[in-house]
Amino acid sequence: MIYDVCVIGGGPAGIFSAYYSASRGLKTILLEADDKLGGRMHYFLDYPLYDIPGLFGIRAQTYLDGLLHQLQKSDASVMYNAFVTNIEKHEPYFSIQTSSNNLLAKTIILATGNGVIVPKKISAMKIPLDIQQKIRYDIPQFEDQLAKKIAIIGHTPTAIEWAIQAKKCGHEVSLYAYKTLTLQPILIDEIKRLCIQVIHYKNTKSWVSVREGIEIDRIYYAEVYAHIGTKKLTISLPETLHQLDNGKTSTSGMFIAGDSRNEYGKQKLIIGAIHDAMQAVNEANLYLHPDHMYQPIVSTHHPIFKEWDH
C-alpha cells in the first residue's frame, strides 16, 4: 500500500497531524516507536494545563484522551513499535524502513519531537545487580495503587515529580538522590511542603532484595522507581535537510511539525504543536494536489466531520 502521508512520531503534533491529514481525505499512517501514543505527555499526565485556549486547568490525561478519541474517529492508520531506521526518496515516493516493517509514502511529516526517550539505568558499581533487576524505570501510575511504601531514586525533575505524585496519592515516599537537588524552586518547595524525606544514597550501606520489594538500610520498600536521566534515540536525517517556512523543508515532499520544528517565534507548547500540524498537513496536501485550496472549509460545514461524528 502507498500512503499519501506518513506521519512519524506520536506526540500531540503527530496525533493531530494524522487526524487532520485524514480529514483532508489523504490516506494517512502514523508511525510510533513506542507501544502507546502521547510522547512526553506521559511524564505529566496528572498535571493541569493552563495554556490550552478554552480549557483552563484541563488535566493532561484528559486532554490526551481527547486527542486519541479524535484520532480514533478518523480513517488514519497507526503502527506501534515502529522505530524509523531509514528514509530514502525514490521519486515519486519515500521509502520508509522501520524496526518492524517497510512502507511507501508520497509525503512525510516529521513530528519526532526530541526523539525516543530511553531512561538511563543505574550502574552496577552503585547498586548490586540483583537489586537493579527490581528497580522500575517505567512511568508509574500511583493513583491506581493501594497505599504503600515507595522509594524514588534520582535527582532529575522527573524523579522529583514522581515523588510528589506518589505522596499526593497517599503513599509513604522516600527520595534517594546522589546529587544535591538544584531544581526549580517550585519543585523544591513542594518537596518541603509535603515533608518528603530526601536521602543521599551515596551514604546508604545496605541494599537487600526482600520478598517482592527491596530493603535499603533495613527500610522495606514495596516498590522502587528510578529516573536518573535519559538518552535520546532519533532518526538520522541528512545534514543537507534544512527547515523552511510553514513546516516545509529543503526536501520536497517532507514537512515538519512540533518540537522538532525550529524557527523564529516558534512556540514549543502543545497549542504550538497543533498549529504546526495543520500547517504541515496543508502544505503536504498542496504538494500532492496543487489545484486544491491551501486551507479547507471550516469544520462546522465540512461533511467528513459529520460522517465521523456518529
N, C-alpha and C positions, 0 to 999 in steps of 0.2 A: 504494500500500500504506500502511496506517495501522499504526504500531508502538505497542505498549503502552508501551515505554520507549525513549527516545533518550538515550544517554549521550554527553556532549560532553567530549572530552579523553581522550587515550590514554596517560596515565601509569599508574602502579600502581593508583591509585584507580579510574580509568576502566576499565582492563582487568578488574579484579576485579569492578567493578560490572556490566559486561556479562556476564561469566561467571556471576555469582551470580544476576543477573536471569533469564538463560536457564534456570538450574537451577530457578527457581521457576515455570517454564512460561510466562514472559512473552515475547512477540515483541519482540526487542531489536535495536537497531542502535547501533553505536559510531562516532562521528564523530571523525576525527583530522585536524588541519590539515596535519600532516607526511606524508611518504611511508613512515613507519615508526612503530611503537608503542614506548613506553618513556619518553617525555618526558625529563626531566632526568637519568634514569639513564644516558643515553648519554654524559654527561660524566664518569662514574666507573665504567665497565664493568670495568676491570681491578682495581678495588679490592675488598678483602674487606669483608663486612658483619658486624658483631658484635652487632647489636641485633635480629636475627630469631630468635624463640624456636625452639630445637631445631636451628638451622642455623648454629652459631657459625663465623664466618670464611668463610661461603659467598661465592664471587666474585659480584659484582653481575651480570655477564653470565649466569652460571649461574642465578641467581635469576630474572632477566628471562626467560630461555629457559623456565623452569618456568611462569611466569605466562602466556606466549604459548602454551605447549603446552596448558595448561588451557583457555584461550580457544578454541583450535582444536578441542578436543574438544566444545565446546558448540554450540548452534544459533544463537548470536548472529552477526549480520552486522557487517561492518566496512567503513567507507567512508574511504579515504585521500584526502589533499589536499582536504579538505573543511573549509575555514575558515568558521566560522559568522559570518555578517554581520548577521543579524537574527532575532529571535524575537518572535512575536506570538501572543497567545492568543485564539482564536475558539472559544468553548465548543462542544463538549467537547474540542477538540483544540488543540495548539500547532502553529503553522505555523513551520517552521524553514528559513531560507534559508541556503544555503552558497555558497561560491565556485564550486561545480560542479553543485549540484542543490538542489531544494526537496523537503521531505518533511513528513509529518504524524505527530504522536505524541500519545498521551494523557497521558504524563508525561515529564518531563525530569530527568535527573540531571546537574548541573553538576560536572564533575571537571576543570576547566580549569587548576588549579594557579596558576602565575604567568603564564599566558598563553603564547603562541607566542614563543619566544626567537629573535630575529634578531640575528646578530652585527653590530657596528658596523664600518664599513670605514675604512681609513686614508685621511686626506685627501691629495689630490693635491699640496697645499702641502708635505707632508712627504716623500712618496716619488713619483718620476716615474710617470706613467700606465702606461708600458709595463712597469714593474716591478710595479705594482699588479695587473695582469692575470695575473701568475704567482703571486701570493700566495693561499694557500688558507685559507679560513675554516671549512671543514667539520671535523668531529671526526675526527682521524686514527686510523688503525689501524696502529700502528707494529709490532705483533708479526707482521704478515703481510708485512713488507718485508725485503729484504736490507739489511745494514748500510750506511749512507750518512751523508753529512754534512748535517745538518739545522739550520736556523735557526728559532727561535720568536720572534716579535715580540709583546711585550705585558708588562704589569706586573700583570695580574689573577691571582687564584688559579688560574683555569683554564689560563692560559698557563704558569704555573709547573708545574702538574700535567702538562701535555703535555710539557714539557721533561724532567721526571722520568721519565715513562713512556718517552719516546724513549731516554733514557740507559740505562734498565734493560733495554731491548730490544736494546742493543748499538750504538746509533747514536752518532755524534760530534755533540754538540749545543752550540750557542751560543744564549744567550738575550739578545735585544735589548730593552731596556726604556727608555722615555723618561721614566719617573718612578722615584724611589727606591722600592725594594721594601719596603713596610711591610705585611707579611703575618703569618699565624700563624707562631709560632716553629718549629713542626714542619716547615713548608714551607721556611723559610729554612735550617734545619739540614740538611734533605735536599739542598738545592742545594749546600751546602758539602761535605757528606759525599761526594756524587757528583762533586765537582770540576767542576760545570757552569759554563762561562765566562759571566759576565754583562757585557754591553757596553751602555753608554748610547748609543742610536742618534742622539741629538742631535749626538754628536761624529763620526758617520760622514760621510764626504765623497763617497764614490763608490758608486752603485748602478747596476750594469750587467746587462742581460739577456744571458745567455750560454747557448747550447745549450738544454737543457731546464730549466736552473736559473738562478740569479742569483749574481752576484759582488757582495759587499759589501766595499768597501775591499780589493779583489783577493783576497778569500777566496771560493772557489766553494762554493755550497750546492746540492745536488741538489733539495731541497725547502725551501720557506719557508711556515710557517704563522703566522697572526696571531690573537690574541684580545685586543682592547683594551677590551672591554666589550660589552654587549648592550642592545638595546631590546626592549620587550615589546609584543606585539600581543594584545589580548584582546577578548572580546565586550563590547559596550556594553549594560549592563543598566540598567533604570530605577532612579532614585535611591530610588524607593519600595519596592524589594525589600529585605527585611530577613531575616536569618537567625534561625531559631528553634531549639528543642531537637531532638535526634535527626536532624539533617540536613534538617529541614523549613524552608521559607521562608514569607514572607508571601504569596507567590503560590501558590494551591492547585494541586497537581499538579507543582510544581517543587521539586526537592530538591538537596542539595549534599553533596559528599564530597571528601576530600583536602585539599591545601594551600589551596584557595580557601575552605575552611570555617574560620570563626573563632569560638571560644567559650572560656570559661574552662576551663582544664585540657586544651585541645586539644594533642595530641602531633603535631608536624609531622615524623613519621617514617614509613617505609614501613608498619610494622605499624599505625600510627595510621590511615593511608590505607585499609588493608584493613578495619579496624573501621568506619570511616566508610562505606565502600562497602556493607557488609552492612546497616548501619542505614538508609541511603538507599533501598536496594532493598526492605527490609522495609516501610518507610513507603510507598513507591510501590505496592507490592503491596496493602497495606491500603487505600490510597486507591482503587485500581481494584476491589478485592474486599473490601468491609468485613466480609464474613462469614468471611473466611479467618483463620487463625491468624497472629499477628504474626511468629512465628518458625517455620520449617519443622522437620520431624523431622531428627534428626542424619543426617549424610551416610552413615554405615555402614548405615543402614536405608532410605535413600532410593533408590527403584528407578531414578530417572533417571541416577544416577551409575554404576550397574551397566550401564545401557544405553550410556553414553558410554565406559565403560572397556573397549572392545573394539578 
